């Protein structure tokens, strides 16, 4: 097969040119992003947005041929017509090959439309630029993608006048009808290929009031093509850079690049099992080539793992690639411990743990004790699972408006009793779950004045978003629901109808972790998925309590989804296994089904990514009742473990403070 530089490979090379050598060689260089990309696309609505964009251009011809030559031949035949709309037309110039999302030809004038599930605000392209009229870091990959396609099309067809656009979800628009999202069904055949089936055409109202907008980016694309800021030295013109990339890929040679903070997101990493099978880690190969490392060097944490650091590139430039190479001055820590763990001290604790190989944790006992003394029992621990679909589920909603479909609720009593007090899950197709969600949450929390805990700002952000939705609604119990939200949360920066922070405002356990707790096993992370196994391995109390199969047993800890379960299980080295690894996967066909952090269509790394993807599958995919029930049960177990994890962390702290 001819080795073409496609737009996806160009985008990959724009992040790191060396990846061109690794991509497409799964038998040699495993790519851990493959299934992650599917889940991200599913969670972010990418499948549906692409099909919706086509419906906004009725009469278009879909180039369904998958082979390069067949698709090229079909495209060239259709381009002979004066007026035509093409979906996925194939264009080739030298070693460059693209499939354009939408191409509109009117005589010699052509609109090139790149469709993305990312959101924007209206059709003004200035939102993509800095004050110096340069593409922002967020938008540059999309604008360079459009520029690359414009360049290829203009080179292949110099007789055409090409104008480039991005088509995006417009947050200033609202969905005109009910059930728009239900016109797009996600299908998966026996070979695992995913596609979207359109069950019905758009109504005249839906065509008049689109939720996707076409943003003109041709001037920006021209500036990119004319810029001379590419290549390792930053001196190549765009077309010279593209030619170098295409020649390198065609020859299957490696184009070396400097290592840097960008390596953190490298997906070309082989697991231990894959290495045993003779496969290679592209990430490690790069670092060996650039630094002369041996296998032993990778046994020590690198500066890429230093939590909260913006100096990683500087460290690497200075020849400090591992944490053991760093000193206090590198992280601006003066050696003085305060009442709270600062970012610089947390970084030094991580560095010191790497140098001394200590497993001792750090707990700011006095500060944490003072905070715990202010808490009111019983303590309530809550966790939300939410989605933000690109195509709204309800008339009047905007793209990526928040949907809250699930919560779990654990209670810790002053006498030490723990119970899974309640849960809520709405998997109805096409419904709007938010107001029922708040009613169920209110019924869980109004029976006492106990302190309420969340992990990170997410739950507060969601309640503030639902508050705004309620303000615009005519729900009969609107006043009561608003009052409840205002009693347990505070306004966010985007809240227009604010309220005073209440005495019972939710307490952020994530913030408590950052200020008071560090364990070397957490590395540079404060994610609950890292904090929980660290706490379990450090706490004799937790190990003793949760080793017995008493979770969900008569006389034990009550549970809605587990029966006679023991959370403490050990690996071959005697370490406590991560409890999340003990749960079955939400997506059996995916090796990364437990992935909790996914890039969504909003280009944000979201916690609860697998849950978002599961909810999207329930909304858009055809599945049997058995499959739906199994997925719902999996969601309940994951969410219950999230709030149990919060309880376990609290219990560990409480015992250490005695």
C-alpha positions as MATLAB code, in Angstrom:
seq = 'XXXXXXXXXXXXXXXXXXXXXXXXXXXXXXXXXXXXXXXXXXXXXXXXXXXXXXXXXXXXXXXXXXXXXXXXXXXXXXXXXXXXXXXXXXXXXXXXXXXXXXXXXXXXXXXXXXXXXXXXXXXXXXXXXXXXXXXXXXXXXXXXXXXXXXXXXXXXXXXXXXXXXXXXXXXXXXXXXXXXXXXXXXXXXXXXXXXXXXXXXXXXXXXXXXXXXXXXXXXXXXXXXXXXXXXXXXXXXXXXXXXXXXXXXXXXXXXXXXXXXXXXXXXXXXXXXXXXXXXXXXXXXXXXXXXXXXXXXXXXXXXXXXXXXXXXXXXXXXXXXXXXXXXXXXXXXXXXXXXXXXXXXXXXXXXXXXXXXXXXXXXXXXXXXXXXXXXXXXXXXXXXXXXXXXXXXXXXXXXXXXXXXXXXXXXXXXXXXXXXXXXXXXXXXXXXXXXXXXXXXXXXXXXXXXXXXXXXXXXXXXXXXXXXXXXXXXXXXXXXXXXXXXXXXXXXXXXXXXXXXXXXXXXXXXXXXXXXXXXXXXXXXXXXXXXXXXXXXXXXXXXXXXXXXXXXXXXXXXXXXXXXXXXXXXXXXXXXXXXXXXXXXXXXXXXXXXXXXXXXXXXXXXXXXXXXXXXXXXXXXXXXXXXXXXXXXXXXXXXXXXXXXXXXXXXXXXXXXX';
ca = [
       0.000    0.000    0.000;
       1.283    3.487   -0.881;
       2.432    5.437    2.167;
       0.499    8.708    1.906;
       0.680   11.589    4.352;
      -2.986   11.972    5.284;
      -4.558   14.705    7.363;
      -4.617   12.492   10.465;
      -0.922   11.680   10.030;
      -0.149   15.349    9.414;
      -1.928   16.196   12.664;
       0.045   13.476   14.452;
       3.320   14.808   13.045;
       2.416   18.349   14.072;
       2.581   17.171   17.679;
       5.683   15.022   17.183;
       7.212   14.191   13.769;
       8.821   11.018   15.119;
       5.364    9.516   15.613;
       5.087    9.105   11.845;
       7.602    6.285   12.114;
       5.665    4.507   14.861;
       2.098    4.922   13.635;
       0.351    2.030   11.909;
       2.792   -0.553   13.245;
       0.775   -2.078   16.053;
       2.626   -5.381   15.801;
       5.901   -3.582   16.527;
       4.986   -0.311   18.242;
       1.700   -0.623   20.179;
      -0.443    2.502   20.114;
      -2.410    2.815   23.341;
      -4.653    5.554   21.907;
      -6.646    3.335   19.536;
      -9.538    2.359   21.797;
      -9.175    5.546   23.813;
      -9.933    7.474   20.623;
     -13.136    5.515   20.120;
     -14.351    6.171   23.653;
     -13.436    9.858   23.381;
     -15.260   10.151   20.064;
     -18.281    8.404   21.535;
     -18.294   10.514   24.700;
     -17.803   13.749   22.778;
     -20.440   13.168   20.108;
     -18.045   13.111   17.172;
     -19.938   10.339   15.383;
     -23.213   12.266   15.387;
     -21.818   15.707   14.567;
     -20.284   14.440   11.352;
     -23.585   13.030   10.146;
     -25.548   16.103   11.229;
     -23.235   18.291    9.150;
     -24.101   16.209    6.083;
     -27.836   16.653    6.718;
     -27.328   20.409    6.665;
     -26.167   19.947    3.054;
     -28.994   17.999    1.367;
     -28.289   16.479   -2.010;
     -24.681   15.683   -1.237;
     -23.031   12.616   -2.728;
     -21.189   10.344   -0.290;
     -17.932    8.866   -1.607;
     -18.231    5.475    0.043;
     -15.280    3.803   -1.671;
     -12.628    2.941    0.925;
      -9.739    2.094   -1.401;
      -7.517    5.031   -2.352;
      -7.626    4.558   -6.107;
     -11.343    3.832   -6.272;
     -12.175    6.864   -4.098;
      -9.908    9.106   -6.185;
     -11.450    7.932   -9.447;
     -15.001    8.424   -8.173;
     -14.148   11.902   -6.847;
     -12.563   13.027  -10.114;
     -15.619   11.888  -12.061;
     -17.978   13.880   -9.849;
     -15.783   16.986   -9.822;
     -16.411   17.298  -13.568;
     -19.880   18.598  -12.703;
     -20.259   22.359  -12.337;
     -22.360   22.209   -9.190;
     -22.079   19.405   -6.668;
     -21.755   18.664   -2.964;
     -19.428   15.827   -1.990;
     -18.972   14.038    1.314;
     -15.556   12.499    1.957;
     -14.126   13.215   -1.521;
     -10.587   11.896   -2.018;
      -7.855   14.264   -3.193;
      -4.225   13.367   -3.945;
      -1.172   15.472   -4.661;
       2.195   13.696   -4.858;
       2.489   11.755   -1.536;
      -0.367   13.694    0.082;
      -3.835   12.184    0.370;
      -6.900   13.656    2.069;
     -10.579   12.888    2.500;
     -12.422   16.206    2.879;
     -15.458   16.139    5.181;
     -17.641   18.316    2.939;
     -16.791   19.919   -0.421;
     -19.203   22.292   -2.148;
     -18.406   23.100   -5.788;
     -20.115   25.970   -7.632;
     -18.331   26.425  -10.936;
     -14.672   26.951  -10.076;
     -15.450   28.150   -6.554;
     -15.075   25.477   -3.884;
     -15.891   25.494   -0.192;
     -13.745   23.102    1.836;
     -15.487   22.338    5.135;
     -13.736   20.511    7.976;
     -16.278   19.263   10.536;
     -15.291   19.018   14.198;
     -17.288   18.189   17.315;
     -15.529   21.010   19.143;
     -17.640   24.021   20.126;
     -17.418   27.706   19.319;
     -19.369   30.905   19.907;
     -20.862   32.099   16.654;
     -19.127   32.359   13.285;
     -16.459   35.003   13.978;
     -12.994   33.508   13.314;
     -11.331   36.037   15.646;
     -12.241   33.723   18.541;
      -9.475   31.408   17.285;
      -6.757   34.081   17.433;
      -4.617   35.765   20.065;
      -4.372   39.542   20.396;
      -1.430   39.324   17.974;
      -3.657   37.587   15.381;
      -1.895   34.259   15.800;
      -3.782   30.961   16.262;
      -4.290   30.150   19.924;
      -2.659   26.999   21.250;
      -6.087   25.370   21.537;
      -7.180   26.103   17.984;
      -3.869   25.794   16.128;
      -4.191   22.016   15.415;
      -7.625   22.526   13.825;
      -6.539   25.531   11.804;
      -3.405   23.759   10.580;
      -5.593   20.808    9.617;
      -7.761   23.098    7.487;
      -4.647   24.734    6.015;
      -3.172   21.339    5.120;
      -6.337   20.322    3.273;
      -6.555   23.672    1.494;
      -2.931   23.292    0.390;
      -3.449   19.756   -0.956;
      -6.656   20.647   -2.797;
      -5.121   23.780   -4.360;
      -2.037   21.867   -5.481;
      -4.108   19.035   -6.935;
      -6.596   21.409   -8.609;
      -4.995   24.807   -9.260;
      -7.965   25.750  -11.420;
     -10.236   25.852   -8.342;
     -10.710   28.802   -6.006;
     -10.710   27.180   -2.556;
     -12.198   28.747    0.566;
     -11.700   26.927    3.871;
     -14.214   26.658    6.726;
     -14.526   24.896   10.055;
     -17.983   23.587   10.944;
     -18.428   23.442   14.705;
     -21.072   23.068   17.406;
     -22.328   26.583   18.136;
     -22.927   27.227   21.831;
     -24.883   30.356   20.934;
     -27.519   28.225   19.194;
     -30.345   26.200   20.718;
     -31.866   22.929   19.628;
     -35.138   23.710   17.798;
     -36.976   20.407   18.347;
     -37.315   17.422   20.619;
     -35.565   14.201   19.679;
     -33.006   15.589   17.248;
     -30.269   13.423   18.737;
     -32.376   10.303   18.299;
     -32.078   10.588   14.522;
     -28.499    9.324   14.803;
     -27.987    5.713   15.839;
     -24.547    4.280   16.490;
     -23.976    0.899   14.878;
     -21.184   -1.604   15.324;
     -20.825   -4.555   12.990;
     -19.333   -7.948   13.721;
     -15.879   -6.693   12.686;
     -15.975   -3.862   15.197;
     -16.408   -1.078   12.601;
     -18.457    1.843   13.891;
     -20.890    3.871   11.845;
     -23.885    6.131   12.303;
     -27.273    5.396   10.794;
     -29.547    8.384   10.185;
     -33.059    7.245   11.039;
     -34.885   10.315    9.702;
     -34.264   13.486    7.717;
     -34.193   16.907    9.333;
     -37.415   18.863    9.522;
     -37.681   22.315    7.888;
     -37.421   23.872   11.351;
     -34.226   21.965   12.107;
     -32.727   23.068    8.808;
     -33.667   26.710    9.455;
     -32.161   26.718   12.948;
     -28.889   24.737   12.783;
     -26.839   24.003   15.896;
     -23.640   23.727   13.850;
     -22.093   26.834   12.373;
     -19.700   27.332    9.476;
     -16.771   29.557   10.483;
     -14.642   31.093    7.672;
     -10.965   30.367    8.330;
      -9.520   30.885    4.856;
      -7.474   33.971    5.755;
      -6.009   32.166    8.747;
      -5.237   29.121    6.595;
      -3.484   31.334    4.030;
      -1.318   32.882    6.751;
      -0.382   29.415    7.996;
       0.551   28.231    4.510;
       2.694   31.333    3.986;
       4.351   31.134    7.415;
       7.989   30.080    7.726;
       7.934   28.713   11.238;
       8.063   24.955   10.758;
      10.651   22.203   11.115;
      13.090   21.468   13.914;
      14.710   24.908   13.562;
      11.437   26.740   12.886;
      12.675   28.101    9.554;
      10.794   26.018    6.988;
       7.857   27.278    4.999;
       4.653   25.297    5.363;
       4.921   23.582    1.970;
       8.572   22.628    2.626;
       7.587   21.187    5.989;
       4.755   19.188    4.448;
       7.102   17.866    1.773;
       9.660   16.805    4.397;
       6.987   14.990    6.381;
       5.550   13.250    3.323;
       8.966   12.150    2.052;
       9.933   10.879    5.492;
       6.721    8.895    5.822;
       6.911    7.523    2.272;
      10.474    6.282    2.903;
       9.453    4.892    6.319;
      12.341    6.667    8.006;
      12.425    8.292   11.403;
      12.443   12.074   11.708;
      14.058   12.760   15.102;
      12.683   15.516   17.299;
      13.646   16.936   20.670;
      12.071   15.305   23.683;
       9.919   17.554   25.827;
       6.764   17.906   27.881;
       4.835   16.779   24.785;
       6.194   13.292   25.472;
       3.817   13.060   28.450;
       0.953   12.303   26.094;
       2.824    9.819   23.921;
       0.634    6.790   23.265;
       3.382    4.656   21.741;
       4.200    2.853   24.972;
       4.446   -0.900   25.295;
       3.192   -2.618   28.418;
       5.351   -5.151   30.218;
       3.348   -7.963   28.623;
       3.779   -6.456   25.156;
       7.526   -6.150   25.668;
       7.571   -9.815   26.638;
       6.007  -10.499   23.242;
       8.861   -8.684   21.509;
       7.042   -5.409   20.906;
       8.754   -2.055   21.374;
       7.972    1.190   23.175;
       8.265    4.139   20.812;
       8.443    6.504   23.784;
      11.411    4.679   25.299;
      13.119    4.372   21.917;
      13.019    8.153   21.489;
      14.472    8.770   24.913;
      17.217    6.187   24.339;
      18.125    7.832   21.042;
      18.230   11.342   22.483;
      19.677   10.643   25.935;
      21.630    7.431   25.505;
      19.534    5.744   28.167;
      19.504    2.055   29.010;
      16.577    0.039   30.336;
      17.609    0.834   33.934;
      17.080    4.548   33.425;
      13.368    3.977   32.872;
      13.027    2.412   36.318;
      13.362    5.892   37.813;
      10.535    8.477   37.464;
      11.119   11.177   34.854;
      10.401   14.883   35.175;
       7.339   14.291   32.999;
       5.705   12.841   36.110;
       6.326   15.891   38.307;
       2.884   17.064   39.372;
       1.863   20.638   38.586;
       5.195   21.600   37.004;
       5.481   24.039   34.091;
       9.259   23.719   33.939;
       9.568   20.275   32.372;
      11.000   21.538   29.089;
      13.526   23.655   30.971;
      14.585   20.676   33.080;
      15.097   18.566   29.958;
      17.066   21.335   28.254;
      19.279   21.516   31.346;
      19.927   17.775   31.189;
      17.706   16.945   34.136;
      15.463   14.210   32.794;
      14.772   12.256   35.995;
      13.339   13.378   39.302;
      16.546   12.308   41.047;
      18.370   14.968   38.994;
      16.370   17.806   40.579;
      17.122   19.891   43.654;
      14.993   22.042   45.977;
      15.836   25.176   44.043;
      14.483   23.626   40.856;
      10.978   23.656   42.333;
      11.388   26.886   44.329;
      11.015   25.155   47.698;
      12.809   26.755   50.638;
      12.609   23.701   52.896;
      10.133   25.291   55.319;
       6.968   23.324   56.073;
       3.832   25.408   56.591;
       0.308   24.634   57.773;
      -0.522   23.314   54.313;
       1.327   21.461   51.588;
       2.100   23.964   48.854;
       2.610   23.032   45.221;
       6.380   23.507   45.488;
       6.583   21.406   48.648;
       4.442   18.667   47.083;
       6.835   18.616   44.148;
       9.810   18.360   46.483;
       8.157   15.542   48.441;
       7.734   13.679   45.156;
      11.370   14.304   44.198;
      12.649   13.303   47.628;
      10.600   10.083   47.552;
      12.177    9.204   44.181;
      15.673    9.882   45.531;
      15.314    8.043   48.848;
      12.808    5.418   47.606;
      10.767    6.108   50.723;
       7.174    4.912   51.011;
       6.304    7.147   53.968;
       3.330    9.455   53.510;
       3.010   13.056   54.653;
      -0.070   14.245   56.556;
      -0.577   17.763   57.935;
      -2.201   16.543   61.090;
      -2.870   19.832   62.870;
      -4.516   21.534   59.915;
      -6.543   18.479   58.947;
      -7.627   17.900   62.551;
      -8.922   21.479   62.824;
     -10.940   21.024   59.655;
     -12.378   17.689   60.751;
     -13.482   19.185   64.067;
     -15.720   21.596   62.153;
     -17.537   18.843   60.250;
     -21.100   17.961   61.192;
     -22.145   14.290   61.380;
     -23.444   12.333   59.621;
     -21.013   12.959   56.768;
     -22.351   12.677   53.218;
     -20.113   11.695   50.297;
     -21.510   12.239   46.807;
     -20.271   11.704   43.259;
     -21.975   12.679   40.004;
     -21.689   11.125   36.567;
     -22.549   13.535   33.801;
     -22.448   14.012   30.054;
     -22.310   17.004   27.759;
     -23.649   15.829   24.386;
     -22.777   17.784   21.276;
     -26.319   17.297   19.954;
     -28.699   18.362   22.748;
     -31.152   15.839   24.103;
     -33.901   18.411   24.557;
     -35.460   21.335   22.683;
     -34.109   24.689   23.834;
     -30.794   23.250   25.016;
     -27.407   24.270   23.644;
     -24.631   22.008   22.384;
     -22.557   20.602   25.242;
     -25.067   21.632   27.858;
     -24.607   19.556   30.993;
     -26.642   16.402   31.596;
     -26.561   14.841   35.072;
     -27.698   11.239   34.883;
     -26.239    9.468   37.943;
     -25.074    9.912   41.506;
     -23.956    7.746   44.397;
     -24.269    8.617   48.086;
     -22.373    7.157   51.034;
     -22.872    8.186   54.660;
     -20.352    8.007   57.506;
     -21.905    8.142   60.984;
     -20.158    9.490   64.069;
     -20.123    6.024   65.647;
     -18.087    4.688   62.719;
     -20.918    3.058   60.770;
     -20.698    3.307   56.992;
     -23.614    2.806   54.615;
     -24.266    3.161   50.938;
     -27.300    5.318   51.582;
     -28.583    5.812   48.074;
     -28.044    6.121   44.344;
     -29.753    7.415   41.244;
     -29.372    6.452   37.593;
     -31.499    7.687   34.688;
     -30.768    5.822   31.468;
     -34.005    6.682   29.682;
     -33.467    7.385   25.996;
     -34.197   10.930   24.886;
     -35.264   12.215   28.287;
     -34.008   15.247   30.197;
     -32.784   13.863   33.528;
     -31.502   16.984   35.296;
     -34.516   18.081   37.301;
     -35.357   14.539   38.396;
     -31.693   14.169   39.334;
     -31.880   17.188   41.652;
     -35.124   15.970   43.203;
     -33.540   12.606   43.975;
     -30.417   14.264   45.390;
     -32.502   16.577   47.543;
     -34.407   13.616   48.957;
     -31.059   12.063   49.941;
     -29.623   15.123   51.693;
     -32.456   17.085   53.353;
     -32.926   14.854   56.396;
     -30.097   16.369   58.451;
     -27.486   19.134   58.413;
     -24.491   16.841   58.008;
     -21.456   18.005   56.052;
     -21.450   17.093   52.349;
     -18.290   16.113   50.466;
     -17.440   16.117   46.766;
     -14.141   15.365   45.046;
     -13.015   18.309   42.855;
     -15.264   21.187   41.664;
     -17.306   19.086   39.231;
     -20.362   18.509   41.423;
     -20.617   22.197   42.302;
     -20.266   23.148   38.627;
     -23.069   20.770   37.675;
     -25.459   22.049   40.334;
     -24.755   25.631   39.249;
     -25.519   24.659   35.642;
     -28.793   22.995   36.656;
     -29.615   26.089   38.714;
     -29.433   28.140   35.496;
     -31.600   25.590   33.676;
     -34.184   25.760   36.457;
     -34.233   29.546   36.318;
     -35.309   29.292   32.675;
     -37.876   26.551   33.337;
     -41.478   26.477   34.492;
     -41.134   23.418   36.744;
     -43.898   23.426   39.394;
     -41.356   22.866   42.199;
     -38.759   25.212   40.736;
     -38.505   27.374   43.860;
     -37.910   24.364   46.108;
     -35.247   22.907   43.811;
     -33.478   26.252   43.491;
     -33.502   26.659   47.251;
     -31.985   23.215   47.696;
     -29.178   23.885   45.220;
     -28.462   27.221   46.881;
     -28.256   25.463   50.268;
     -25.469   23.042   49.295;
     -23.413   24.805   46.589;
     -21.972   28.173   45.599;
     -22.172   30.176   42.350;
     -19.479   29.707   39.715;
     -17.787   32.397   37.643;
     -20.327   31.835   34.849;
     -23.387   32.059   37.125;
     -25.627   34.979   36.173;
     -28.170   34.676   38.986;
     -25.907   34.299   41.992;
     -26.538   33.512   45.637;
     -24.552   33.677   48.849;
     -22.273   30.789   49.757;
     -24.308   28.735   52.256;
     -23.083   27.283   55.582;
     -23.616   23.772   54.202;
     -21.636   24.373   51.010;
     -20.096   21.122   49.810;
     -16.562   20.460   51.074;
     -14.001   19.579   48.416;
     -12.051   16.474   49.493;
      -9.709   16.997   46.530;
      -8.716   20.349   48.017;
      -8.186   18.651   51.394;
      -5.868   16.133   49.713;
      -3.856   18.851   48.002;
      -3.403   20.824   51.211;
      -2.874   18.021   53.693;
      -1.880   14.659   52.190;
       0.910   13.260   50.050;
       1.855    9.657   49.465;
       4.760    8.649   47.175;
       2.480    6.076   45.549;
       0.336    8.940   44.228;
       3.236   10.202   42.116;
       2.397   13.667   40.869;
      -1.356   13.067   40.838;
      -4.140   13.968   43.261;
      -6.802   12.080   41.288;
      -8.951    9.891   43.501;
      -7.936    6.955   41.275;
      -4.358    7.439   42.551;
      -5.144    8.546   46.103;
      -7.323    5.525   46.950;
      -4.787    2.724   46.272;
      -2.076    4.804   47.964;
      -4.188    5.197   51.114;
      -5.138    1.523   51.137;
      -1.493    0.450   50.969;
      -0.495    2.850   53.761;
      -3.339    2.180   56.206;
      -3.332   -0.945   58.383;
      -6.786    0.057   59.567;
      -8.290    0.098   56.069;
      -6.596   -3.167   55.153;
      -7.994   -4.884   58.231;
     -11.502   -3.469   57.821;
     -11.942   -4.150   54.108;
     -10.132   -7.486   53.869;
     -13.190   -9.325   55.125;
     -16.045  -10.034   52.670;
     -18.337   -7.747   54.659;
     -19.181   -5.134   52.063;
     -22.797   -5.721   51.106;
     -23.212   -8.517   53.654;
     -25.786   -8.876   56.460;
     -24.407   -7.099   59.505;
     -21.629   -5.540   57.415;
     -21.530   -2.384   55.321;
     -24.701   -1.855   53.340;
     -24.425   -1.729   49.567;
     -26.822   -1.382   46.675;
     -24.655   -3.235   44.148;
     -22.225   -5.581   45.921;
     -22.735   -8.716   47.984;
     -20.198  -10.193   50.434;
     -17.389   -8.290   48.752;
     -13.809   -7.937   50.032;
     -12.088   -4.830   48.670;
      -8.598   -5.742   49.826;
      -6.944   -8.111   47.374;
      -3.193   -8.327   46.824;
      -0.952   -8.730   43.828;
       2.032  -11.066   43.529;
       4.257   -8.557   45.344;
       1.855   -8.340   48.276;
       0.653   -4.832   47.405;
      -3.037   -3.999   47.689;
      -4.566   -4.024   44.232;
      -6.355   -0.972   42.915;
     -10.061   -1.584   43.708;
     -11.043   -0.187   40.309;
      -9.140   -3.038   38.686;
     -11.398   -5.495   40.517;
     -14.475   -4.286   38.634;
     -15.530   -5.681   35.256;
     -15.026   -3.354   32.305;
     -17.826   -1.122   31.057;
     -16.809   -1.879   27.454;
     -15.755   -5.536   27.170;
     -14.463   -5.038   23.622;
     -12.054   -2.305   24.745;
      -8.773   -2.851   26.538;
      -9.051    0.718   27.830;
     -12.608    0.388   29.080;
     -11.598    1.518   32.566;
     -10.138    4.743   31.228;
     -11.617    7.426   33.474;
     -10.063   10.438   31.760;
     -10.983   11.134   28.164;
     -10.713   14.022   25.755;
     -14.260   15.069   24.926;
     -15.527   17.023   21.961;
     -14.881   20.104   24.073;
     -11.188   19.188   24.037;
     -11.102   18.916   27.803;
      -9.689   16.009   29.703;
     -12.717   14.915   31.672;
     -12.911   12.619   34.666;
     -15.541    9.921   34.376;
     -14.840    9.503   30.681;
     -15.889    5.869   30.527;
     -19.205    6.724   32.206;
     -19.823    9.489   29.652;
     -19.113    7.048   26.850;
     -21.443    4.469   28.425;
     -24.266    7.015   28.673;
     -23.696    8.048   25.061;
     -23.871    4.414   23.984;
     -27.181    4.022   25.822;
     -28.542    7.085   24.046;
     -27.289    6.403   20.533;
     -26.585    2.686   20.095;
     -28.955   -0.166   19.438;
     -28.634   -2.704   22.237;
     -30.631   -5.480   23.812;
     -32.319   -5.181   27.177;
     -29.691   -7.516   28.589;
     -26.853   -5.324   27.305;
     -28.525   -2.186   28.647;
     -29.037   -3.741   32.094;
     -25.432   -4.953   32.197;
     -24.124   -1.504   31.295;
     -26.377    0.121   33.900;
     -25.142   -2.290   36.555;
     -21.562   -1.499   35.630;
     -22.236    2.228   35.933;
     -23.772    1.737   39.359;
     -20.778   -0.234   40.614;
     -18.254    2.307   39.378;
     -20.148    5.240   40.848;
     -20.627    3.447   44.166;
     -16.897    2.787   44.351;
     -16.221    6.495   43.726;
     -18.083    7.516   46.884;
     -16.751    4.538   48.847;
     -13.254    5.689   47.856;
     -13.993    9.074   49.433;
     -15.153    7.322   52.594;
     -12.047    5.128   52.740;
      -9.740    8.142   52.388;
     -11.623    9.883   55.205;
     -11.447    6.784   57.404;
      -7.716    6.465   56.830;
      -7.156   10.078   57.839;
      -9.365    9.736   60.918;
      -7.422    6.736   62.194;
      -4.048    8.390   61.571;
      -5.166   11.411   63.607;
      -6.113    9.381   66.679;
];
